[in-house]
Amino acid sequence: MAENAIEIEGLRKTYGQGGPEALKGVDLNIPAGSIFGLLGPNGAGKSTLINILAGLVIKTAGKVRIWGFDQDVNPRQSRAAIGVMPQELNLDPFFTPRGALELQAGLYGVPRAQRRTDEVLELIGLTDKADAYARSLSGGMRRRLLLGKALVHGPNVLVLDEPTAGVDIELRQMLWANVRKLNAQGMTIILTTHYLEEAEEMCDEIAIINHGQKIAQERTVDLLNRLDAKTLVIHPEAEPGDIPLPAGVGLERAADGALELTYRTSATSADAVLSAVRAAGIRIRDVQTREADLEDVFLDLTRSAADG
């Protein structure tokens, strides 16, 4: 196994002569065997990057290696090493799931004896619909079929482009169970999603792209540690008056009467905050803690990049 499943150097894409520059010299290494999150606001360049990896868009400049194969030197091998589940439901309504998977395998040059059509149908939960026309499938089933098409040639890298957008909870859980199973078998997963809690739960490492540039790439746990903000939510026994607080501690009063005290753990301890509350004569009925999540980090980083 290669150390990195994907290696990107100085990747640029300009649409048309003097047109907009979608990618502005992106460098990105994606570790083999990881579940990797690729995040960014709409128009950040994520789709362009994915389409370049899939061989659907020609880059303007830069180097792309997929599973060790240089896209310019070994285009067939690099394309065979990756499977992409697109966001759009681009299926032929007159094909059955079995027919669609067989055709896709044929397009990748997979010999009939080596095709895993029944195995893929079972994985995506469409065995009982194998011979039904795609037009008769529900939206969730069609999305599962897109996953199956991305897997027919046994790629080393699987890209999931907004896979759970608009799907129900059952399908989402089935999809993530499959992703974890494939990853446990050694497949590298690249995920783009607008559901940041999903990325926080699933991804080992995350890169954030904004305005065609990579603005962060770290392990998920390290990315979350970028913001050391913490909030103590205190429910007092009675309506409190003024509270003298340590420097750097913010106070908001919630509609239900709770006190939300936000501070940075690098500068202030929870004990100091609680001591200030007690010193103000406030009796505490209940207390909870709330830490920064990936959405806070995402907004902070993209805001900082825009300001810069």
Protein Blocks (a to p, Z undefined) as FASTA:
>chain_A
ZZblbdcehiacdehehiacfbghiacdddehiacdddddehilmmmmmmmmnopaccfb
dcddeehiafklmmmlmmmmpccddfbdcddfkbcfklmmmmmmmmnopafklpcklmmm
mmnopmmmmmgcfklpcfklmmmmmmmmmmmnopabdcdehklgoiafklmmmmmmmmmm
mmmnopacddddfblklmmmmpmbdcddeehiafbdcdfklmmmmpmcdcdddddfbdcd
dddddehiacdddfkopacddddfklpcfklmmmmmmmnopacfbdcdddddfklmmmmm
mmmmmmZZ
